[in-house]
């Protein structure tokens, strides 16, 4: 299969559905809606929703069955980026080659835009038109999974430890905790959600979850490496910010060579986790390689 064509096709599907879901901004809260849409349509890869759809396909499911949850995952991811960029967090000026949300709309509106996107994600996952024909038990299971991955048990908890660890001496176990929670948890939940909604059995859910945890960690190691070696023009943000802020990363803790070695081992292990699946899981296998080959 041609992974580039697959990613472009799925991204286009996600974009169309997000555009249809969000109406033109109007009324007294139009500034808030403008800020939400500004960041949501700033050019993301849509990796998390694509993983959700690919997870469903791997067990013979229909992507249309998981599309609302897939789009909700992108809302959660975008909210986290808006908050991450705020002055009280990483204080970044650029995201995906564009001024960050708070630079355009101000700190308060940016903060509330993130809140709005997070809250709207649950509206999207539970709306009657989104859940028609899907067992309420499966919807509740997916919401519990995503909530755990996005909250203090996952992404938010990892972000807290990341902030508290800046400028401090750390060991490998701590940087692994930060990466697996801050980034890996939501990636793993994304692909597992697709399998659950498509009716996968418990062994399939566990295998896909193992795959997701491994590529999630590998993805963040890629970000660590790109922050050192990446081209700012391609990434759409300045490189070298991790070192400037004293963030703990795999290259900082164990060196670039060892970081690449661990990353390759994670990708190999993620593909091994898909052994029970047939050709329908080929997009997931290729995405695992893409994780370490990407330039942004």
ABEGO torsion letter per residue (X at the ends): XBAAAAAAAAAAAAAAAAAAABBBBBEAAAAAAAAAAAAAAAGBAGAAAAAAAAAAAAAGBBAAAAAAAAAAAAAAAAAAAAAAABAABAGBABBGGBBBAAAAAEAAAAAAAAAAAAAAAAAAAABAAAABGBBAAAAAAAAAAAAAAABAABAAAAAAAAAAABGBBBBAAAAAAAAAAAAAAAAAAAAAAAAAAAGBBAAAAAAAAAAAAAAAAAAAAAAAAAAAABBAAAAGBBBGAAAAAGBBBAAAAAEAAAAAAAAAAAAAAAAAAAAABBAAAAAAAAAAAAAAABAX
